[in-house]
Amino acid sequence: MRMNGNSIWLITGLALGFAGGYFLSLKMGGCAAIAPTKCTPLRCANRKLIAEHIWWTRMAILSIMGNTPDKAATLDRLMKNQDDIGAEFAKFYGTETGNKLAELLKNHEKAAGEYIEASLKKEDVEAKLKAMLAGVDPIAEFLSRINPHWPLSTMHDMWHKHIDLIHESIDDRLQQKWVDDINTWDQVFDEGMQLADLLTEGLDKQFPNKAH
């Protein structure tokens, strides 16, 4: 089915509207909305940061694919989330480490954006895909170095699951497989909460007198 410009804008608007309502429910519900188990302040903080990482990544995908007027502002907010995550880690590891993590996360997000742009233009797609998938390796390696409770194999598996699901979602949208895309993004969120909890557990173990 061919869609005209008005149809594309309508679908994009509806997607953003539903996504906005979902995110608002997280904000209004607080920690309980994203943490069904006991939620310490650190667990809540990490879950919120990763939930926002997932949310703004989603918004960026929609904005880039739809070339919407909010694209620049959305990408700026996505980058701010990486700074926010870095700032949280700086509380434990210092500013330099926090800034380095933020930089690696920004590179990960930029690589995903470049893959989307390449796919839309049908230019250099394979190279951009390879760069996007490999872009999480420095994050996994960095985290495993700063905390012995985050083994490299575990970090590698978690971050590759994250980027594999994002890749799947992007390709679903490119092929207009809307239901598949939505189902995939549910998995992105669930996996993200697992990652957030894993990070919290590692901080709890490495900094037992500071994490709470």
Sequence and secondary structure as in RCSB ss.txt:
>XXXX:A:sequence
MRMNGNSIWLITGLALGFAGGYFLSLKMGGCAAIAPTKCTPLRCANRKLIAEHIWWTRMAILSIMGNTPDKAATL
DRLMKNQDDIGAEFAKFYGTETGNKLAELLKNHEKAAGEYIEASLKKEDVEAKLKAMLAGVDPIAEFLSRINPHW
PLSTMHDMWHKHIDLIHESIDDRLQQKWVDDINTWDQVFDEGMQLADLLTEGLDKQFPNKAH
>XXXX:A:secstr
    HHHHHHHHHHHHHHHHHHHHHHHHHTHHHH  S   HHHHHHHHHHHHHHHHHHHHHHHHHHT TTHHHHH
HHHHHHHHHHHHHHHHHH HHHHHHHHHHHHHHHHHHHHHHHHHHHTSSHHHHHHHHHHTTHHHHHHHHHH TTS
 HHHHHHHHHHHHHHHHHHHHHHHTT HHHHHHHHHHHHHHHHHHHHHHHHHHHHH TTT  
